[in-house]
Protein backbone atom coordinates (compact mmCIF):
# COMPACT_ATOMS: atom_id res chain seq x y z
CA UNK A 1 0.00 0.00 0.00
CA UNK A 2 1.28 3.45 -0.83
CA UNK A 3 1.21 6.29 1.70
CA UNK A 4 -1.28 8.16 -0.49
CA UNK A 5 -3.64 5.20 -0.60
CA UNK A 6 -3.36 4.71 3.16
CA UNK A 7 -4.21 8.37 3.78
CA UNK A 8 -7.15 8.15 1.38
CA UNK A 9 -8.55 5.15 3.26
CA UNK A 10 -8.22 7.03 6.54
CA UNK A 11 -9.97 10.09 5.11
CA UNK A 12 -12.79 7.90 3.77
CA UNK A 13 -13.24 6.53 7.29
CA UNK A 14 -13.25 10.04 8.70
CA UNK A 15 -16.00 10.99 6.25
CA UNK A 16 -18.04 8.03 7.54
CA UNK A 17 -18.35 9.79 10.91
CA UNK A 18 -20.68 12.31 9.20
CA UNK A 19 -22.99 9.48 8.19
CA UNK A 20 -23.15 7.83 11.60
CA UNK A 21 -26.62 7.48 13.07
CA UNK A 22 -25.67 7.20 16.74
CA UNK A 23 -23.10 8.53 19.16
CA UNK A 24 -21.87 4.98 19.74
CA UNK A 25 -21.25 4.51 16.02
CA UNK A 26 -19.32 7.80 15.94
CA UNK A 27 -17.20 6.72 18.88
CA UNK A 28 -16.42 3.37 17.28
CA UNK A 29 -15.44 5.01 13.97
CA UNK A 30 -13.31 7.59 15.78
CA UNK A 31 -11.50 4.90 17.76
CA UNK A 32 -10.92 2.87 14.60
CA UNK A 33 -9.36 5.89 12.88
CA UNK A 34 -7.03 6.44 15.81
CA UNK A 35 -5.98 2.78 15.74
CA UNK A 36 -5.60 2.71 11.96
CA UNK A 37 -3.50 5.87 11.95
CA UNK A 38 -1.31 4.37 14.67
CA UNK A 39 -0.80 1.25 12.58
CA UNK A 40 0.09 3.37 9.55
CA UNK A 41 2.65 5.24 11.63
CA UNK A 42 4.10 2.02 13.03
CA UNK A 43 4.45 0.61 9.50
CA UNK A 44 6.18 3.75 8.32
CA UNK A 45 3.47 4.65 5.82
CA UNK A 46 2.76 8.02 7.41
CA UNK A 47 4.70 10.43 9.59
CA UNK A 48 3.81 11.51 13.12
CA UNK A 49 2.74 14.89 11.70
CA UNK A 50 0.39 13.19 9.22
CA UNK A 51 -1.06 11.09 12.05
CA UNK A 52 -1.72 14.23 14.09
CA UNK A 53 -3.54 15.74 11.10
CA UNK A 54 -5.69 12.63 10.65
CA UNK A 55 -6.59 12.59 14.34
CA UNK A 56 -7.40 16.30 14.27
CA UNK A 57 -9.67 15.74 11.26
CA UNK A 58 -11.39 12.85 13.04
CA UNK A 59 -11.79 14.92 16.21
CA UNK A 60 -13.31 17.75 14.18
CA UNK A 61 -15.80 15.43 12.47
CA UNK A 62 -16.77 13.89 15.80
CA UNK A 63 -17.30 17.31 17.38
CA UNK A 64 -19.27 18.48 14.34
CA UNK A 65 -21.52 15.41 14.49
CA UNK A 66 -22.11 15.90 18.21
CA UNK A 67 -22.88 19.57 17.68
CA UNK A 68 -25.38 18.82 14.93
CA UNK A 69 -27.29 16.36 17.12
CA UNK A 70 -27.42 18.39 20.32
CA UNK A 71 -30.94 19.46 21.21
CA UNK A 72 -31.53 23.14 20.66
CA UNK A 73 -32.76 25.04 23.68
CA UNK A 74 -35.11 27.79 22.63
CA UNK A 75 -34.25 31.25 23.87
CA UNK A 76 -36.89 32.97 25.99
CA UNK A 77 -38.82 35.74 24.27
One Martini backbone bead per residue (centre of mass of N, CA, C, O) as a GRO file, in nm:
protein
   77
    1UNK     BB    1   0.098   0.035   0.021
    2UNK     BB    2   0.050   0.356  -0.010
    3UNK     BB    3   0.042   0.652   0.146
    4UNK     BB    4  -0.195   0.770  -0.016
    5UNK     BB    5  -0.390   0.533   0.023
    6UNK     BB    6  -0.393   0.536   0.331
    7UNK     BB    7  -0.504   0.826   0.358
    8UNK     BB    8  -0.765   0.778   0.199
    9UNK     BB    9  -0.887   0.569   0.388
   10UNK     BB   10  -0.893   0.750   0.636
   11UNK     BB   11  -1.075   0.973   0.508
   12UNK     BB   12  -1.316   0.790   0.458
   13UNK     BB   13  -1.363   0.725   0.756
   14UNK     BB   14  -1.409   1.014   0.847
   15UNK     BB   15  -1.663   1.059   0.666
   16UNK     BB   16  -1.841   0.843   0.819
   17UNK     BB   17  -1.914   1.009   1.066
   18UNK     BB   18  -2.137   1.182   0.926
   19UNK     BB   19  -2.324   0.905   0.885
   20UNK     BB   20  -2.389   0.859   1.156
   21UNK     BB   21  -2.660   0.761   1.389
   22UNK     BB   22  -2.466   0.740   1.643
   23UNK     BB   23  -2.257   0.785   1.900
   24UNK     BB   24  -2.136   0.502   1.902
   25UNK     BB   25  -2.052   0.498   1.606
   26UNK     BB   26  -1.861   0.737   1.627
   27UNK     BB   27  -1.671   0.620   1.839
   28UNK     BB   28  -1.582   0.376   1.675
   29UNK     BB   29  -1.467   0.527   1.432
   30UNK     BB   30  -1.266   0.700   1.586
   31UNK     BB   31  -1.103   0.465   1.708
   32UNK     BB   32  -1.025   0.337   1.436
   33UNK     BB   33  -0.861   0.577   1.331
   34UNK     BB   34  -0.652   0.578   1.551
   35UNK     BB   35  -0.551   0.288   1.503
   36UNK     BB   36  -0.483   0.313   1.201
   37UNK     BB   37  -0.280   0.548   1.228
   38UNK     BB   38  -0.087   0.390   1.407
   39UNK     BB   39  -0.024   0.166   1.205
   40UNK     BB   40   0.090   0.350   0.986
   41UNK     BB   41   0.320   0.455   1.156
   42UNK     BB   42   0.452   0.181   1.232
   43UNK     BB   43   0.493   0.114   0.909
   44UNK     BB   44   0.581   0.398   0.762
   45UNK     BB   45   0.343   0.548   0.590
   46UNK     BB   46   0.348   0.768   0.815
   47UNK     BB   47   0.368   1.043   0.995
   48UNK     BB   48   0.324   1.210   1.282
   49UNK     BB   49   0.196   1.456   1.145
   50UNK     BB   50  -0.019   1.299   0.984
   51UNK     BB   51  -0.156   1.177   1.229
   52UNK     BB   52  -0.243   1.441   1.361
   53UNK     BB   53  -0.426   1.526   1.129
   54UNK     BB   54  -0.620   1.288   1.133
   55UNK     BB   55  -0.713   1.327   1.425
   56UNK     BB   56  -0.817   1.614   1.389
   57UNK     BB   57  -1.029   1.541   1.178
   58UNK     BB   58  -1.183   1.340   1.356
   59UNK     BB   59  -1.248   1.534   1.586
   60UNK     BB   60  -1.409   1.734   1.414
   61UNK     BB   61  -1.629   1.539   1.318
   62UNK     BB   62  -1.728   1.459   1.596
   63UNK     BB   63  -1.804   1.744   1.694
   64UNK     BB   64  -1.999   1.805   1.462
   65UNK     BB   65  -2.196   1.578   1.515
   66UNK     BB   66  -2.266   1.656   1.806
   67UNK     BB   67  -2.369   1.941   1.738
   68UNK     BB   68  -2.601   1.846   1.534
   69UNK     BB   69  -2.750   1.666   1.786
   70UNK     BB   70  -2.812   1.880   1.965
   71UNK     BB   71  -3.027   2.021   2.152
   72UNK     BB   72  -3.236   2.289   2.124
   73UNK     BB   73  -3.257   2.586   2.307
   74UNK     BB   74  -3.484   2.800   2.362
   75UNK     BB   75  -3.529   3.125   2.366
   76UNK     BB   76  -3.644   3.368   2.533
   77UNK     BB   77  -3.875   3.638   2.476
   0.00000   0.00000   0.00000
